Amino acid sequence: MMTKNFIEAVYWILRTGAQWRELPEKYGKWNTMYSRFNTWAKKDIWNKLHQFCIEEPDIEWILIDSTIVRAHPCAAGYKQGTQNKEALGRSKGGFTSKIHAKVDALGNPLKYLLTPGQSSDINQAAQLIEDITDSTIIADKGYDSDEFRKQIVIQNCIPVIPARSNRKKEIIYDHELYKERHIIECFFAKLKNYRRSFQDMKRALEVI
């Protein structure tokens, strides 16, 4: 029962975006729940749970993309020299972080990377797909680079990536299959329904 209450408490916090002190009493003492959440994060239990849930992904297609998340106002109090570690930076959206994600053909998350908001998508692309073979990689034109396309082919995958507007050589790709890119956009939409401070969410994800 204690574990059930704890998981429900974490879900409530992430879904509402409230502070831990506002946790309803029915879930237990807020400081106890917070301490347990923090302990699980330090022991990498959240990542292990995530890995357990993705043991048999549908890798017929792999979709990658990124999204900007505005940092919580409290994030401005980060310790000097820890800005990159905390995945905090400046972009058009202001003080932000960026979530780079990989999902399978069903839209289930397979991997996350966090960077400061101004980081480019292509710099994280290789790491996102490093463990994928015999699949189709679907991404937008932000991932159009000769080097990345070469890596995809080396891994025995097929790139479905449109060309940047300044590319001189025409790129042939499956236009119909590219329409499936909405799957990862829907995933990000669901993720942003959980409004919890990004400071807490980062503890359960891999920070570069």
Biotite code that builds the C-alpha atoms (Angstrom):
import biotite.structure as struc

atoms = struc.array([
    struc.Atom([0.000, 0.000, 0.000], chain_id="A", res_id=1, res_name="MET", atom_name="CA", element="C"),
    struc.Atom([2.875, 2.346, 0.827], chain_id="A", res_id=2, res_name="MET", atom_name="CA", element="C"),
    struc.Atom([4.404, 1.928, -2.635], chain_id="A", res_id=3, res_name="THR", atom_name="CA", element="C"),
    struc.Atom([1.015, 2.429, -4.307], chain_id="A", res_id=4, res_name="LYS", atom_name="CA", element="C"),
    struc.Atom([0.479, 5.654, -2.356], chain_id="A", res_id=5, res_name="ASN", atom_name="CA", element="C"),
    struc.Atom([3.976, 6.819, -3.256], chain_id="A", res_id=6, res_name="PHE", atom_name="CA", element="C"),
    struc.Atom([3.554, 6.225, -7.006], chain_id="A", res_id=7, res_name="ILE", atom_name="CA", element="C"),
    struc.Atom([0.168, 7.956, -6.930], chain_id="A", res_id=8, res_name="GLU", atom_name="CA", element="C"),
    struc.Atom([1.718, 10.874, -5.039], chain_id="A", res_id=9, res_name="ALA", atom_name="CA", element="C"),
    struc.Atom([4.454, 11.278, -7.658], chain_id="A", res_id=10, res_name="VAL", atom_name="CA", element="C"),
    struc.Atom([1.840, 11.090, -10.424], chain_id="A", res_id=11, res_name="TYR", atom_name="CA", element="C"),
    struc.Atom([-0.231, 13.792, -8.699], chain_id="A", res_id=12, res_name="TRP", atom_name="CA", element="C"),
    struc.Atom([2.788, 16.079, -8.339], chain_id="A", res_id=13, res_name="ILE", atom_name="CA", element="C"),
    struc.Atom([3.861, 15.681, -11.973], chain_id="A", res_id=14, res_name="LEU", atom_name="CA", element="C"),
    struc.Atom([0.325, 16.060, -13.299], chain_id="A", res_id=15, res_name="ARG", atom_name="CA", element="C"),
    struc.Atom([-0.629, 19.164, -11.327], chain_id="A", res_id=16, res_name="THR", atom_name="CA", element="C"),
    struc.Atom([2.710, 20.974, -11.196], chain_id="A", res_id=17, res_name="GLY", atom_name="CA", element="C"),
    struc.Atom([2.142, 21.739, -7.507], chain_id="A", res_id=18, res_name="ALA", atom_name="CA", element="C"),
    struc.Atom([4.857, 22.004, -4.871], chain_id="A", res_id=19, res_name="GLN", atom_name="CA", element="C"),
    struc.Atom([5.522, 18.943, -2.734], chain_id="A", res_id=20, res_name="TRP", atom_name="CA", element="C"),
    struc.Atom([4.210, 20.837, 0.302], chain_id="A", res_id=21, res_name="ARG", atom_name="CA", element="C"),
    struc.Atom([0.804, 20.967, -1.381], chain_id="A", res_id=22, res_name="GLU", atom_name="CA", element="C"),
    struc.Atom([0.535, 17.169, -1.627], chain_id="A", res_id=23, res_name="LEU", atom_name="CA", element="C"),
    struc.Atom([-2.889, 16.024, -0.294], chain_id="A", res_id=24, res_name="PRO", atom_name="CA", element="C"),
    struc.Atom([-2.665, 14.253, 3.069], chain_id="A", res_id=25, res_name="GLU", atom_name="CA", element="C"),
    struc.Atom([-4.294, 11.089, 1.689], chain_id="A", res_id=26, res_name="LYS", atom_name="CA", element="C"),
    struc.Atom([-0.991, 10.262, -0.019], chain_id="A", res_id=27, res_name="TYR", atom_name="CA", element="C"),
    struc.Atom([1.032, 10.559, 3.184], chain_id="A", res_id=28, res_name="GLY", atom_name="CA", element="C"),
    struc.Atom([3.455, 13.128, 4.569], chain_id="A", res_id=29, res_name="LYS", atom_name="CA", element="C"),
    struc.Atom([4.802, 15.303, 1.782], chain_id="A", res_id=30, res_name="TRP", atom_name="CA", element="C"),
    struc.Atom([8.386, 15.339, 3.053], chain_id="A", res_id=31, res_name="ASN", atom_name="CA", element="C"),
    struc.Atom([8.442, 11.541, 3.304], chain_id="A", res_id=32, res_name="THR", atom_name="CA", element="C"),
    struc.Atom([7.203, 11.210, -0.259], chain_id="A", res_id=33, res_name="MET", atom_name="CA", element="C"),
    struc.Atom([9.682, 13.787, -1.513], chain_id="A", res_id=34, res_name="TYR", atom_name="CA", element="C"),
    struc.Atom([12.593, 12.075, 0.244], chain_id="A", res_id=35, res_name="SER", atom_name="CA", element="C"),
    struc.Atom([11.620, 8.752, -1.304], chain_id="A", res_id=36, res_name="ARG", atom_name="CA", element="C"),
    struc.Atom([11.303, 10.310, -4.753], chain_id="A", res_id=37, res_name="PHE", atom_name="CA", element="C"),
    struc.Atom([14.748, 11.851, -4.371], chain_id="A", res_id=38, res_name="ASN", atom_name="CA", element="C"),
    struc.Atom([16.248, 8.564, -3.160], chain_id="A", res_id=39, res_name="THR", atom_name="CA", element="C"),
    struc.Atom([14.794, 6.653, -6.124], chain_id="A", res_id=40, res_name="TRP", atom_name="CA", element="C"),
    struc.Atom([16.254, 9.253, -8.479], chain_id="A", res_id=41, res_name="ALA", atom_name="CA", element="C"),
    struc.Atom([19.734, 8.993, -6.948], chain_id="A", res_id=42, res_name="LYS", atom_name="CA", element="C"),
    struc.Atom([19.595, 5.184, -7.194], chain_id="A", res_id=43, res_name="LYS", atom_name="CA", element="C"),
    struc.Atom([18.531, 5.447, -10.854], chain_id="A", res_id=44, res_name="ASP", atom_name="CA", element="C"),
    struc.Atom([15.328, 3.517, -10.141], chain_id="A", res_id=45, res_name="ILE", atom_name="CA", element="C"),
    struc.Atom([13.203, 5.716, -12.415], chain_id="A", res_id=46, res_name="TRP", atom_name="CA", element="C"),
    struc.Atom([15.463, 4.991, -15.379], chain_id="A", res_id=47, res_name="ASN", atom_name="CA", element="C"),
    struc.Atom([15.438, 1.279, -14.557], chain_id="A", res_id=48, res_name="LYS", atom_name="CA", element="C"),
    struc.Atom([11.634, 1.282, -14.494], chain_id="A", res_id=49, res_name="LEU", atom_name="CA", element="C"),
    struc.Atom([11.611, 3.019, -17.849], chain_id="A", res_id=50, res_name="HIS", atom_name="CA", element="C"),
    struc.Atom([14.026, 0.455, -19.322], chain_id="A", res_id=51, res_name="GLN", atom_name="CA", element="C"),
    struc.Atom([11.847, -2.369, -17.999], chain_id="A", res_id=52, res_name="PHE", atom_name="CA", element="C"),
    struc.Atom([8.830, -0.940, -19.808], chain_id="A", res_id=53, res_name="CYS", atom_name="CA", element="C"),
    struc.Atom([10.583, -0.767, -23.202], chain_id="A", res_id=54, res_name="ILE", atom_name="CA", element="C"),
    struc.Atom([12.006, -4.279, -23.449], chain_id="A", res_id=55, res_name="GLU", atom_name="CA", element="C"),
    struc.Atom([10.008, -5.098, -26.615], chain_id="A", res_id=56, res_name="GLU", atom_name="CA", element="C"),
    struc.Atom([9.578, -1.832, -28.565], chain_id="A", res_id=57, res_name="PRO", atom_name="CA", element="C"),
    struc.Atom([8.076, -1.646, -32.041], chain_id="A", res_id=58, res_name="ASP", atom_name="CA", element="C"),
    struc.Atom([11.149, -0.493, -33.972], chain_id="A", res_id=59, res_name="ILE", atom_name="CA", element="C"),
    struc.Atom([9.694, -0.763, -37.460], chain_id="A", res_id=60, res_name="GLU", atom_name="CA", element="C"),
    struc.Atom([9.975, 3.017, -37.356], chain_id="A", res_id=61, res_name="TRP", atom_name="CA", element="C"),
    struc.Atom([11.968, 5.193, -34.996], chain_id="A", res_id=62, res_name="ILE", atom_name="CA", element="C"),
    struc.Atom([11.064, 8.859, -34.647], chain_id="A", res_id=63, res_name="LEU", atom_name="CA", element="C"),
    struc.Atom([13.327, 11.505, -33.144], chain_id="A", res_id=64, res_name="ILE", atom_name="CA", element="C"),
    struc.Atom([12.726, 15.161, -32.365], chain_id="A", res_id=65, res_name="ASP", atom_name="CA", element="C"),
    struc.Atom([13.144, 17.765, -29.646], chain_id="A", res_id=66, res_name="SER", atom_name="CA", element="C"),
    struc.Atom([11.044, 20.312, -27.809], chain_id="A", res_id=67, res_name="THR", atom_name="CA", element="C"),
    struc.Atom([11.768, 23.420, -25.764], chain_id="A", res_id=68, res_name="ILE", atom_name="CA", element="C"),
    struc.Atom([10.598, 23.609, -22.151], chain_id="A", res_id=69, res_name="VAL", atom_name="CA", element="C"),
    struc.Atom([10.640, 26.866, -20.226], chain_id="A", res_id=70, res_name="ARG", atom_name="CA", element="C"),
    struc.Atom([12.600, 26.585, -17.014], chain_id="A", res_id=71, res_name="ALA", atom_name="CA", element="C"),
    struc.Atom([10.783, 27.126, -13.720], chain_id="A", res_id=72, res_name="HIS", atom_name="CA", element="C"),
    struc.Atom([11.443, 30.603, -12.224], chain_id="A", res_id=73, res_name="PRO", atom_name="CA", element="C"),
    struc.Atom([13.264, 28.902, -9.335], chain_id="A", res_id=74, res_name="CYS", atom_name="CA", element="C"),
    struc.Atom([15.806, 27.542, -11.810], chain_id="A", res_id=75, res_name="ALA", atom_name="CA", element="C"),
    struc.Atom([17.368, 31.001, -11.994], chain_id="A", res_id=76, res_name="ALA", atom_name="CA", element="C"),
    struc.Atom([18.947, 30.206, -8.634], chain_id="A", res_id=77, res_name="GLY", atom_name="CA", element="C"),
    struc.Atom([21.234, 27.477, -10.000], chain_id="A", res_id=78, res_name="TYR", atom_name="CA", element="C"),
    struc.Atom([24.723, 27.256, -8.508], chain_id="A", res_id=79, res_name="LYS", atom_name="CA", element="C"),
    struc.Atom([27.468, 29.004, -10.449], chain_id="A", res_id=80, res_name="GLN", atom_name="CA", element="C"),
    struc.Atom([29.127, 26.682, -12.941], chain_id="A", res_id=81, res_name="GLY", atom_name="CA", element="C"),
    struc.Atom([26.266, 24.150, -13.023], chain_id="A", res_id=82, res_name="THR", atom_name="CA", element="C"),
    struc.Atom([24.177, 25.676, -15.821], chain_id="A", res_id=83, res_name="GLN", atom_name="CA", element="C"),
    struc.Atom([25.074, 23.057, -18.445], chain_id="A", res_id=84, res_name="ASN", atom_name="CA", element="C"),
    struc.Atom([24.784, 20.214, -15.930], chain_id="A", res_id=85, res_name="LYS", atom_name="CA", element="C"),
    struc.Atom([21.300, 21.432, -15.056], chain_id="A", res_id=86, res_name="GLU", atom_name="CA", element="C"),
    struc.Atom([20.445, 21.631, -18.784], chain_id="A", res_id=87, res_name="ALA", atom_name="CA", element="C"),
    struc.Atom([19.644, 25.334, -18.583], chain_id="A", res_id=88, res_name="LEU", atom_name="CA", element="C"),
    struc.Atom([20.275, 27.835, -21.337], chain_id="A", res_id=89, res_name="GLY", atom_name="CA", element="C"),
    struc.Atom([18.962, 30.745, -23.379], chain_id="A", res_id=90, res_name="ARG", atom_name="CA", element="C"),
    struc.Atom([16.904, 30.352, -26.532], chain_id="A", res_id=91, res_name="SER", atom_name="CA", element="C"),
    struc.Atom([14.138, 32.268, -28.309], chain_id="A", res_id=92, res_name="LYS", atom_name="CA", element="C"),
    struc.Atom([11.805, 31.053, -25.573], chain_id="A", res_id=93, res_name="GLY", atom_name="CA", element="C"),
    struc.Atom([13.929, 32.651, -22.847], chain_id="A", res_id=94, res_name="GLY", atom_name="CA", element="C"),
    struc.Atom([15.484, 30.603, -20.023], chain_id="A", res_id=95, res_name="PHE", atom_name="CA", element="C"),
    struc.Atom([14.893, 27.076, -21.270], chain_id="A", res_id=96, res_name="THR", atom_name="CA", element="C"),
    struc.Atom([15.880, 23.436, -21.444], chain_id="A", res_id=97, res_name="SER", atom_name="CA", element="C"),
    struc.Atom([15.477, 21.139, -24.423], chain_id="A", res_id=98, res_name="LYS", atom_name="CA", element="C"),
    struc.Atom([14.209, 17.564, -24.382], chain_id="A", res_id=99, res_name="ILE", atom_name="CA", element="C"),
    struc.Atom([15.567, 15.366, -27.173], chain_id="A", res_id=100, res_name="HIS", atom_name="CA", element="C"),
    struc.Atom([13.500, 12.199, -27.489], chain_id="A", res_id=101, res_name="ALA", atom_name="CA", element="C"),
    struc.Atom([13.262, 8.953, -29.398], chain_id="A", res_id=102, res_name="LYS", atom_name="CA", element="C"),
    struc.Atom([9.978, 7.044, -29.676], chain_id="A", res_id=103, res_name="VAL", atom_name="CA", element="C"),
    struc.Atom([8.979, 3.813, -31.396], chain_id="A", res_id=104, res_name="ASP", atom_name="CA", element="C"),
    struc.Atom([6.298, 3.294, -34.047], chain_id="A", res_id=105, res_name="ALA", atom_name="CA", element="C"),
    struc.Atom([3.597, 3.276, -31.357], chain_id="A", res_id=106, res_name="LEU", atom_name="CA", element="C"),
    struc.Atom([4.761, 6.552, -29.824], chain_id="A", res_id=107, res_name="GLY", atom_name="CA", element="C"),
    struc.Atom([6.256, 4.923, -26.730], chain_id="A", res_id=108, res_name="ASN", atom_name="CA", element="C"),
    struc.Atom([9.332, 6.737, -25.384], chain_id="A", res_id=109, res_name="PRO", atom_name="CA", element="C"),
    struc.Atom([12.623, 4.883, -25.758], chain_id="A", res_id=110, res_name="LEU", atom_name="CA", element="C"),
    struc.Atom([15.224, 7.468, -24.803], chain_id="A", res_id=111, res_name="LYS", atom_name="CA", element="C"),
    struc.Atom([15.564, 11.024, -23.522], chain_id="A", res_id=112, res_name="TYR", atom_name="CA", element="C"),
    struc.Atom([18.459, 13.460, -23.565], chain_id="A", res_id=113, res_name="LEU", atom_name="CA", element="C"),
    struc.Atom([18.440, 16.878, -21.912], chain_id="A", res_id=114, res_name="LEU", atom_name="CA", element="C"),
    struc.Atom([20.464, 19.885, -23.007], chain_id="A", res_id=115, res_name="THR", atom_name="CA", element="C"),
    struc.Atom([20.364, 23.677, -22.579], chain_id="A", res_id=116, res_name="PRO", atom_name="CA", element="C"),
    struc.Atom([17.636, 25.249, -24.695], chain_id="A", res_id=117, res_name="GLY", atom_name="CA", element="C"),
    struc.Atom([19.978, 26.704, -27.322], chain_id="A", res_id=118, res_name="GLN", atom_name="CA", element="C"),
    struc.Atom([21.510, 23.325, -28.248], chain_id="A", res_id=119, res_name="SER", atom_name="CA", element="C"),
    struc.Atom([20.981, 22.149, -31.818], chain_id="A", res_id=120, res_name="SER", atom_name="CA", element="C"),
    struc.Atom([19.023, 19.003, -32.633], chain_id="A", res_id=121, res_name="ASP", atom_name="CA", element="C"),
    struc.Atom([21.628, 17.443, -34.913], chain_id="A", res_id=122, res_name="ILE", atom_name="CA", element="C"),
    struc.Atom([24.300, 17.395, -32.210], chain_id="A", res_id=123, res_name="ASN", atom_name="CA", element="C"),
    struc.Atom([22.248, 14.892, -30.178], chain_id="A", res_id=124, res_name="GLN", atom_name="CA", element="C"),
    struc.Atom([20.999, 12.811, -33.118], chain_id="A", res_id=125, res_name="ALA", atom_name="CA", element="C"),
    struc.Atom([23.830, 10.275, -33.199], chain_id="A", res_id=126, res_name="ALA", atom_name="CA", element="C"),
    struc.Atom([23.452, 9.474, -29.509], chain_id="A", res_id=127, res_name="GLN", atom_name="CA", element="C"),
    struc.Atom([19.681, 9.090, -29.833], chain_id="A", res_id=128, res_name="LEU", atom_name="CA", element="C"),
    struc.Atom([19.903, 6.331, -32.439], chain_id="A", res_id=129, res_name="ILE", atom_name="CA", element="C"),
    struc.Atom([23.216, 4.704, -31.482], chain_id="A", res_id=130, res_name="GLU", atom_name="CA", element="C"),
    struc.Atom([21.547, 1.416, -30.441], chain_id="A", res_id=131, res_name="ASP", atom_name="CA", element="C"),
    struc.Atom([19.130, 1.134, -33.393], chain_id="A", res_id=132, res_name="ILE", atom_name="CA", element="C"),
    struc.Atom([19.583, -1.208, -36.380], chain_id="A", res_id=133, res_name="THR", atom_name="CA", element="C"),
    struc.Atom([17.333, -2.517, -39.145], chain_id="A", res_id=134, res_name="ASP", atom_name="CA", element="C"),
    struc.Atom([14.773, 0.262, -38.808], chain_id="A", res_id=135, res_name="SER", atom_name="CA", element="C"),
    struc.Atom([13.508, 3.428, -40.496], chain_id="A", res_id=136, res_name="THR", atom_name="CA", element="C"),
    struc.Atom([14.554, 6.720, -38.907], chain_id="A", res_id=137, res_name="ILE", atom_name="CA", element="C"),
    struc.Atom([11.971, 9.493, -39.295], chain_id="A", res_id=138, res_name="ILE", atom_name="CA", element="C"),
    struc.Atom([12.972, 13.068, -38.444], chain_id="A", res_id=139, res_name="ALA", atom_name="CA", element="C"),
    struc.Atom([12.404, 16.626, -39.647], chain_id="A", res_id=140, res_name="ASP", atom_name="CA", element="C"),
    struc.Atom([14.807, 18.698, -41.726], chain_id="A", res_id=141, res_name="LYS", atom_name="CA", element="C"),
    struc.Atom([16.650, 19.843, -38.603], chain_id="A", res_id=142, res_name="GLY", atom_name="CA", element="C"),
    struc.Atom([18.378, 16.443, -38.729], chain_id="A", res_id=143, res_name="TYR", atom_name="CA", element="C"),
    struc.Atom([19.455, 16.764, -42.361], chain_id="A", res_id=144, res_name="ASP", atom_name="CA", element="C"),
    struc.Atom([23.212, 16.282, -42.497], chain_id="A", res_id=145, res_name="SER", atom_name="CA", element="C"),
    struc.Atom([25.434, 14.071, -44.627], chain_id="A", res_id=146, res_name="ASP", atom_name="CA", element="C"),
    struc.Atom([27.219, 12.715, -41.580], chain_id="A", res_id=147, res_name="GLU", atom_name="CA", element="C"),
    struc.Atom([24.001, 11.715, -39.817], chain_id="A", res_id=148, res_name="PHE", atom_name="CA", element="C"),
    struc.Atom([22.574, 10.122, -42.961], chain_id="A", res_id=149, res_name="ARG", atom_name="CA", element="C"),
    struc.Atom([25.798, 8.121, -43.308], chain_id="A", res_id=150, res_name="LYS", atom_name="CA", element="C"),
    struc.Atom([25.475, 6.876, -39.729], chain_id="A", res_id=151, res_name="GLN", atom_name="CA", element="C"),
    struc.Atom([21.877, 5.792, -40.364], chain_id="A", res_id=152, res_name="ILE", atom_name="CA", element="C"),
    struc.Atom([22.926, 3.758, -43.402], chain_id="A", res_id=153, res_name="VAL", atom_name="CA", element="C"),
    struc.Atom([25.885, 2.215, -41.527], chain_id="A", res_id=154, res_name="ILE", atom_name="CA", element="C"),
    struc.Atom([23.412, 1.008, -38.891], chain_id="A", res_id=155, res_name="GLN", atom_name="CA", element="C"),
    struc.Atom([21.417, -0.649, -41.666], chain_id="A", res_id=156, res_name="ASN", atom_name="CA", element="C"),
    struc.Atom([18.545, 1.824, -41.307], chain_id="A", res_id=157, res_name="CYS", atom_name="CA", element="C"),
    struc.Atom([16.663, 3.945, -43.825], chain_id="A", res_id=158, res_name="ILE", atom_name="CA", element="C"),
    struc.Atom([16.533, 7.737, -43.376], chain_id="A", res_id=159, res_name="PRO", atom_name="CA", element="C"),
    struc.Atom([13.197, 9.477, -43.921], chain_id="A", res_id=160, res_name="VAL", atom_name="CA", element="C"),
    struc.Atom([14.390, 13.051, -43.530], chain_id="A", res_id=161, res_name="ILE", atom_name="CA", element="C"),
    struc.Atom([13.533, 15.973, -45.843], chain_id="A", res_id=162, res_name="PRO", atom_name="CA", element="C"),
    struc.Atom([16.316, 18.245, -47.081], chain_id="A", res_id=163, res_name="ALA", atom_name="CA", element="C"),
    struc.Atom([17.117, 21.647, -45.666], chain_id="A", res_id=164, res_name="ARG", atom_name="CA", element="C"),
    struc.Atom([16.113, 24.557, -47.885], chain_id="A", res_id=165, res_name="SER", atom_name="CA", element="C"),
    struc.Atom([19.770, 25.403, -48.634], chain_id="A", res_id=166, res_name="ASN", atom_name="CA", element="C"),
    struc.Atom([20.737, 21.882, -49.787], chain_id="A", res_id=167, res_name="ARG", atom_name="CA", element="C"),
    struc.Atom([21.705, 21.936, -53.453], chain_id="A", res_id=168, res_name="LYS", atom_name="CA", element="C"),
    struc.Atom([21.296, 18.216, -54.159], chain_id="A", res_id=169, res_name="LYS", atom_name="CA", element="C"),
    struc.Atom([17.757, 16.851, -54.095], chain_id="A", res_id=170, res_name="GLU", atom_name="CA", element="C"),
    struc.Atom([17.021, 14.327, -51.341], chain_id="A", res_id=171, res_name="ILE", atom_name="CA", element="C"),
    struc.Atom([14.622, 11.484, -52.095], chain_id="A", res_id=172, res_name="ILE", atom_name="CA", element="C"),
    struc.Atom([12.570, 10.230, -49.158], chain_id="A", res_id=173, res_name="TYR", atom_name="CA", element="C"),
    struc.Atom([9.228, 8.535, -48.515], chain_id="A", res_id=174, res_name="ASP", atom_name="CA", element="C"),
    struc.Atom([6.726, 11.418, -48.300], chain_id="A", res_id=175, res_name="HIS", atom_name="CA", element="C"),
    struc.Atom([3.870, 9.183, -47.156], chain_id="A", res_id=176, res_name="GLU", atom_name="CA", element="C"),
    struc.Atom([5.883, 7.605, -44.359], chain_id="A", res_id=177, res_name="LEU", atom_name="CA", element="C"),
    struc.Atom([7.109, 11.040, -43.272], chain_id="A", res_id=178, res_name="TYR", atom_name="CA", element="C"),
    struc.Atom([3.505, 11.879, -42.368], chain_id="A", res_id=179, res_name="LYS", atom_name="CA", element="C"),
    struc.Atom([3.895, 9.497, -39.422], chain_id="A", res_id=180, res_name="GLU", atom_name="CA", element="C"),
    struc.Atom([6.114, 12.100, -37.755], chain_id="A", res_id=181, res_name="ARG", atom_name="CA", element="C"),
    struc.Atom([2.986, 13.348, -36.009], chain_id="A", res_id=182, res_name="HIS", atom_name="CA", element="C"),
    struc.Atom([3.485, 10.403, -33.607], chain_id="A", res_id=183, res_name="ILE", atom_name="CA", element="C"),
    struc.Atom([6.366, 12.064, -31.795], chain_id="A", res_id=184, res_name="ILE", atom_name="CA", element="C"),
    struc.Atom([4.593, 15.426, -31.813], chain_id="A", res_id=185, res_name="GLU", atom_name="CA", element="C"),
    struc.Atom([1.651, 13.754, -30.052], chain_id="A", res_id=186, res_name="CYS", atom_name="CA", element="C"),
    struc.Atom([4.092, 12.257, -27.556], chain_id="A", res_id=187, res_name="PHE", atom_name="CA", element="C"),
    struc.Atom([5.491, 15.688, -26.671], chain_id="A", res_id=188, res_name="PHE", atom_name="CA", element="C"),
    struc.Atom([1.948, 17.032, -26.300], chain_id="A", res_id=189, res_name="ALA", atom_name="CA", element="C"),
    struc.Atom([1.195, 14.307, -23.746], chain_id="A", res_id=190, res_name="LYS", atom_name="CA", element="C"),
    struc.Atom([4.484, 14.899, -21.946], chain_id="A", res_id=191, res_name="LEU", atom_name="CA", element="C"),
    struc.Atom([3.705, 18.587, -21.503], chain_id="A", res_id=192, res_name="LYS", atom_name="CA", element="C"),
    struc.Atom([0.426, 17.738, -19.790], chain_id="A", res_id=193, res_name="ASN", atom_name="CA", element="C"),
    struc.Atom([2.613, 16.953, -16.780], chain_id="A", res_id=194, res_name="TYR", atom_name="CA", element="C"),
    struc.Atom([3.347, 20.476, -15.652], chain_id="A", res_id=195, res_name="ARG", atom_name="CA", element="C"),
    struc.Atom([5.661, 19.698, -12.763], chain_id="A", res_id=196, res_name="ARG", atom_name="CA", element="C"),
    struc.Atom([8.707, 21.923, -12.311], chain_id="A", res_id=197, res_name="SER", atom_name="CA", element="C"),
    struc.Atom([11.359, 20.793, -14.789], chain_id="A", res_id=198, res_name="PHE", atom_name="CA", element="C"),
    struc.Atom([13.841, 20.776, -11.919], chain_id="A", res_id=199, res_name="GLN", atom_name="CA", element="C"),
    struc.Atom([12.196, 17.638, -10.491], chain_id="A", res_id=200, res_name="ASP", atom_name="CA", element="C"),
    struc.Atom([11.622, 15.986, -13.861], chain_id="A", res_id=201, res_name="MET", atom_name="CA", element="C"),
    struc.Atom([15.315, 16.213, -14.677], chain_id="A", res_id=202, res_name="LYS", atom_name="CA", element="C"),
    struc.Atom([16.186, 13.957, -11.772], chain_id="A", res_id=203, res_name="ARG", atom_name="CA", element="C"),
    struc.Atom([14.518, 11.052, -13.543], chain_id="A", res_id=204, res_name="ALA", atom_name="CA", element="C"),
    struc.Atom([16.156, 11.691, -16.927], chain_id="A", res_id=205, res_name="LEU", atom_name="CA", element="C"),
    struc.Atom([19.668, 11.586, -18.325], chain_id="A", res_id=206, res_name="GLU", atom_name="CA", element="C"),
    struc.Atom([21.378, 14.971, -18.244], chain_id="A", res_id=207, res_name="VAL", atom_name="CA", element="C"),
    struc.Atom([24.296, 15.624, -20.564], chain_id="A", res_id=208, res_name="ILE", atom_name="CA", element="C"),
])
